[in-house]
Amino acid sequence: MFKGGQPVILLVEDDQAMRSLLCDELWDMGLRIVEASDGDEALQRVSETRPDLIVTDLRMPAGGLDYVSRLRTLAPGCPIILMTAFGDAKTKDEALQCGVAAYFDKPVRMMDLKATIRQLMGNHGGSDHRQAGK
């Protein structure tokens, strides 16, 4: 299911230093990383690249839960990992209701983020990752 055998991850973060750090940390996972610096650019990239996974900040230009809902509409089967430094229990609940697969408060522990990405990528596009039984 992955394009060319290499999964595509869309990384959306308005803070250039944080985006660069995330790219550096995720590079060794064998992913093709497509970057976006705000919600509008992310929506454009989703249409252009059809990512296998989206990792996005919440509070940024053209961000917020409406943006997450638009992502979900444009990429209905694509897992979304949401990160925010400004969240609370209500924000987390609302994000999960919008269809977010995972939610992280910043600062994000890279080990936890990578483990979640591996789990979601394993469940998303692999040919032999169907549920056994039912």
Secondary structure, DSSP 8 states (H G I E B T S, - for coil): --GGGS-EEEEE-S-HHHHHHHHHHHGGGT-EEEEESSHHHHHHHHHHH--SEEEEESSSTT-SHHHHHHHHHHSTTS-EEEEESS--HHHHHHHHHTT-SEEEESS--HHHHHHHHHHHHHHHT-TT---S--
